[in-house]
Amino acid sequence: MVNNKVKKTYYNNFREYENWLKKRNLSPHTIRGYIWAIREYGNNYLTTENIIEFLKVNLTRYQSNSLKNLCYSLSSWAKFQKITIEWEMITRLIPIVQRKFFATINQEELELMKQTKTRTSSWINHRNDLLLDFLFYTGIRINELINIKHIDYSHQMLKIHGKGNKFRHIFLPEFLA
C-alpha cells in the first residue's frame, strides 16, 4: 500500500515537472530528452554523491556530450525539486571533448552546387537554387526555412521560429525578397 502511494506521488511530481518544463518554453525534443535522462537516473534521491556514482557507472556507456546532457537534465530536475547539488564536483568527471568546427562553403562552391541540375524541370531547379541561396545568405537552418510563412516577412526582416521554440529576426537581402 505504501509502495503505491510512493509511485503515485513520484508520477504526479513527474507530471508537474513536465508542465514546469513546458512553462519554461522548452522544445518538445528537449523535454523528451530531460525526461528520458531522469528515467535513466532512476528513483535515486538527488544528491551530489548519488549523481557522481551514477556518472561513474555510465562513463563508458555514454559519450561525453550525452553525459553533459544527463547533467543538464538532472540539474533541471534538482532546480524543480529545490535541491542544492555541487555541480563543480560533478562536471569534473565528464571528459572534455574538443569542439568540432563545421566546414562551410564559399560563394564559388555555392555556384558550383547550383550548376548541378538534378531535375529536368526548370521550375524545380529554380526552386532548389532559391533554397540554397536562402540557406547560404541567411544562415538559417533547414527546418526554419521549411516553416517560413509569407506573414513572417516585414520591412526586409524575416521572423524565424527557431530551435528551442525561440523567435529571432534576420535581415533578408533584397534579391531574396
C-alpha positions in Angstrom: 0.0 0.0 0.0 2.8 2.4 0.9 4.7 1.5 -2.3 1.6 2.5 -4.4 1.5 5.9 -2.6 5.2 6.5 -3.3 4.7 5.6 -7.0 1.7 7.8 -7.3 3.5 10.8 -5.6 6.5 10.2 -7.9 4.3 10.1 -11.0 2.4 13.3 -10.0 5.7 15.0 -9.3 7.0 13.9 -12.7 3.9 15.3 -14.5 4.3 18.6 -12.6 7.9 18.7 -13.7 6.9 18.1 -17.3 4.4 21.0 -17.1 7.2 23.1 -15.4 9.5 22.5 -18.4 6.7 23.4 -20.8 6.1 26.7 -19.0 9.9 27.4 -19.4 9.2 27.3 -23.2 11.5 24.4 -23.9 11.1 22.5 -27.1 9.3 19.1 -27.1 12.5 17.4 -28.1 14.4 18.9 -25.1 11.6 17.9 -22.7 11.6 14.3 -24.0 15.4 14.3 -23.5 15.2 15.6 -20.0 12.5 13.1 -19.0 14.5 10.2 -20.6 17.6 11.2 -18.6 15.7 11.3 -15.3 14.2 7.9 -16.0 17.8 6.7 -16.7 18.8 8.1 -13.4 16.0 6.2 -11.7 14.4 6.7 -8.3 17.6 7.5 -6.5 17.5 10.5 -4.3 19.2 13.6 -5.8 22.5 14.1 -4.0 25.9 15.0 -5.2 27.2 11.6 -4.2 24.4 9.7 -6.0 24.9 11.7 -9.2 28.7 11.1 -9.1 28.1 7.4 -8.6 25.6 7.3 -11.5 28.0 9.1 -13.8 30.9 6.9 -12.8 28.9 3.8 -13.7 27.9 5.3 -17.1 31.2 6.8 -18.1 31.9 4.0 -20.6 28.3 3.6 -21.6 27.7 7.2 -22.9 29.9 9.7 -24.8 30.8 13.0 -23.1 28.1 15.1 -24.8 25.5 12.6 -23.7 26.9 12.8 -20.1 26.7 16.6 -20.3 23.0 16.3 -21.4 22.4 13.9 -18.5 23.9 16.6 -16.1 21.7 19.3 -17.7 18.6 17.2 -17.2 19.5 16.3 -13.6 20.3 20.0 -12.9 16.9 21.0 -14.2 15.3 18.2 -12.1 17.2 19.4 -9.0 16.0 23.1 -9.6 12.5 21.9 -9.9 12.7 20.0 -6.6 14.7 22.9 -5.0 17.7 20.6 -4.1 21.2 22.0 -4.0 23.8 20.0 -5.8 27.6 20.7 -6.0 27.9 20.7 -9.9 31.5 21.7 -9.9 32.5 18.3 -8.4 30.2 16.5 -10.9 31.3 18.3 -14.1 35.0 17.3 -13.4 34.1 13.7 -14.1 33.0 14.3 -17.7 35.8 14.1 -20.2 36.4 17.3 -22.2 36.0 16.9 -26.0 37.5 19.3 -28.5 34.7 21.2 -30.1 34.1 20.4 -33.8 34.1 23.1 -36.4 31.9 22.6 -39.3 33.0 23.1 -42.9 31.2 25.9 -44.7 31.1 26.6 -48.3 32.1 29.8 -50.1 30.3 31.7 -52.9 32.2 29.8 -55.6 31.2 26.4 -54.2 27.6 27.6 -53.9 27.6 28.5 -57.6 29.0 25.0 -58.4 26.2 23.4 -56.4 23.6 25.5 -58.3 25.1 24.5 -61.6 24.4 20.8 -60.8 20.9 20.3 -62.1 19.2 17.2 -60.7 15.8 17.6 -62.3 14.7 18.1 -65.9 12.1 20.7 -64.8 13.5 24.2 -64.8 10.9 25.2 -62.2 12.3 22.6 -59.7 15.9 23.6 -60.5 14.9 27.3 -59.9 13.3 26.4 -56.6 16.3 24.4 -55.5 18.6 27.3 -56.3 16.4 29.6 -54.2 16.5 27.2 -51.3 20.3 27.1 -51.5 20.5 30.9 -51.7 18.3 31.2 -48.6 20.4 28.8 -46.6 23.7 30.4 -47.7 22.8 34.1 -47.4 20.6 34.0 -44.2 22.3 31.2 -42.3 19.0 29.7 -41.2 18.5 26.0 -40.5 16.7 23.8 -43.0 13.8 23.2 -40.6 13.5 27.0 -40.1 13.4 27.5 -43.9 10.7 24.9 -44.3 8.5 26.6 -41.8 8.7 30.2 -43.2 5.3 31.8 -44.0 4.6 34.9 -46.0 3.4 36.8 -42.9 6.8 36.3 -41.3 8.3 38.8 -43.8 8.1 42.5 -43.0 10.3 45.5 -43.9 13.2 43.4 -45.2 13.2 41.4 -41.9 12.2 37.8 -41.6 10.8 36.4 -38.3 12.3 32.9 -37.8 10.8 30.4 -35.4 14.0 28.6 -34.4 15.5 25.9 -32.3 14.3 25.8 -28.7 10.9 27.3 -29.6 12.6 30.8 -29.8 12.0 33.6 -32.3 14.6 35.8 -33.9 14.6 38.3 -36.7 17.1 38.2 -39.6 17.8 40.7 -42.4 16.7 39.4 -45.7 18.8 40.6 -48.7 16.7 42.4 -51.3 17.4 39.9 -54.1 16.0 37.1 -51.9 12.8 39.0 -51.0 
